[in-house]
């Protein structure tokens, strides 16, 4: 088994890393099943594919609206306290959702409201969580540590998706939502134990607006950063619509229901674990070039649903997609860890998340009308084509092709943020590439509430 990274004295080191990993496993175990359960709760109440899209959009819209504020707050307040408070809100909202579904009283507006509360909490949790994780590992172990973290997280998603699909089929969605609420309670307890005594207080600056402007300057100064975020703003939107809305419908009509769809999501999780294992040993020199090339297969699940492929073939497609997108995910986290100072991680992360998911509410809300207007098959093929188009476009950004891995520590708090991009010539040795969801850059299937990019 891979050993976690060595302790970092500035962040509580190994203990914090293990607590963050354990908490992410718990929430992803519950969240992977809850993603399936919420879609089938809407369908079981008599809702349509458009109603599923509205519930998904209701969660994502508050997430988009509050993300930038959440990032600024997370760079001002102790990040672990922000995370615990957000987990508590998620626990209460999911518990209420579960109670309504179990009682047979869930109405569309109620499900949308509770999903919105969960999304608002996630807006504060996401930047705080990413900042805490990125600051909890030493520079020399960053890529390996992130790969192990993501392997553990995706392993939990793998079990959660398979178990969640089976539980929805056997017991109905309400109990799966109740398990997710309990998972948030456990995760909040674990995160309350994080040791932040060694973390230097972050200067709040001149106010919230000043903090946001400073975060924007850091974000906008790097073409590789905003270029990939723009790429994922489109990719996440169309893949989210395909797999959150059309996926359950295709499963119901052609694959046999929630069980096979849960196994498809589990196959994606298995692929991400395999990709994470690969990234514990492989350190691509050109981080973002290798990662971006591995985003092209993100189009495959939409194409597979458009056909639609038999369940077994869909599982294979999802596994392959999981492997390749994990190469990108680890490369992306390593690039952020290398290039962004610790005191600005949450704000830069917030702009990353904001851009990457800004179009998801619109896409999921329009998924139903698009199916009516163009047909489900045409809509899915359109999703696949857009993923290929935007991924090819981002390769035109020079820094995406040239940003290279360094072993020296990332910039210190308050330091300059000019990206160090080392040109790679033909003579430079490059490690060969070894052979959705969405969140900001890094995964394809609409992710559980806490899946990092």
C-alpha positions, 0 to 999 in steps of 0.5 A: 500500500502506498505510504502517505507523504511525510509530515509538513510542520507548517500544517500539522503534516501527516495527521491533517493529511490522514484526517482530510483523506478519511473525511473525503472517503466518508463523504464520497461513500455517501455522496456517490449513492446520493447522486443516484438517489436524488435523480431517482427520487425525482423520477419516482415522484412523477418527475421528468428528465427536465425536473431532474435537471432543475434539481441539479441546477438548483444545487449548482446555481447557489454554488456558483453564486457564493463561490467567490465569497466562499473563497475569500472567507476561506482565506480569512477564517480558519479553513477547518472551521469553514469546512465543519460549518458547511458539512453541518449544513449539508447534513441537515439539508440531506436529512430533511431531503431523506425524511421527505422522500421516505414519507412520500411527501417530497415535492419538486420545489422542496427538493430544489430548495434543499438542493440549493441549501446544499449547494450554498454550503458547498460554495464555502466548503470547496475553496476551504477544502482545496486550500487546506489540502494543497497546503498540507503536503510538502513540495517534493511529495505533492504529486504522489500525495494528491494521487493517493488522496484521490485514489482513496476518495475515488475508492469510496465513490466506487463502493458508494456508487455500486452500493447506492445503485443497489440500495435505490433498486432494493429499498428506494432512494430515501434511505440512501439520502439518509446515509449521505446525511450521516456521512456528512455528520461523521466528516464534520467530526473528523474535520473538527480534529484538524490541527491548525496550530502551526499555520500562520494567521492569514492577513485579511487585507483591505476588505472582502472586495480587495481580497476578491480583486487580489484573487482575480489578479492572481487567476487572470495572470496565468493563461494556462489557468484561466484557459483550462478553466474556460475549457472546463466551463464548457466540458463540465456543463455538457458532461454534467447534463449528459450524465446527471440528466440523460444518464438515468433516463437512458438507464431506465429506458435501455439498461435496466434501471438504477443498478446498471447505472450505478455500476457504470459510475462505479466503473468510472470510480475504478478507472480513477483508482487505476489512474491514481495508482499510475500517478503515484509512480509517473510524474509527467514533466509537461504537467498540463500537456499530458493532462489535457491530452487525457481529457479527450476521452471525456467525450466517450461517455456521452457518445456511449449513451447516445448509441446507447451501448450495452451496459457492459460496454458502457462500463468499459468506457467509463473505466477508461474515462476514469483512468485518463481524467485522473491523470489530468486531475493529479497533474492539475492539483500539482500545478496549482500546488507548485504555482500558487502561494498558500495564502491565496490558494482558496481564492484562486481555487474559488475562481477555478471552481466558479469558472468551471461550473458557471454554465452547469446550472444552465446546461442541466436546466436546458437538458430536458428542453434540448431533448424535446427539441433535438432528441436525446441522441442528438443532444448526447452527440452534441455533448461529445463534440463540444468536449473534443472541440474545447479540449483541442482549443486549449492546446493552442495556449503555449503555457498549457504545452510548456508548463513543467514540473519543478521540485522546488517549493511553491511560492511563499505566502505573499510572494510573486505568482509569475508562473515558472514555465520552462520551455521543453525542447526536442532534446528535453527528456519527457516521460512517455504517457502510459495508458466526468463528474464534473467539478472544476478541472479534474473529473467527469461524472457529476461528482459527490459534494466534495470530489476535488478536481 
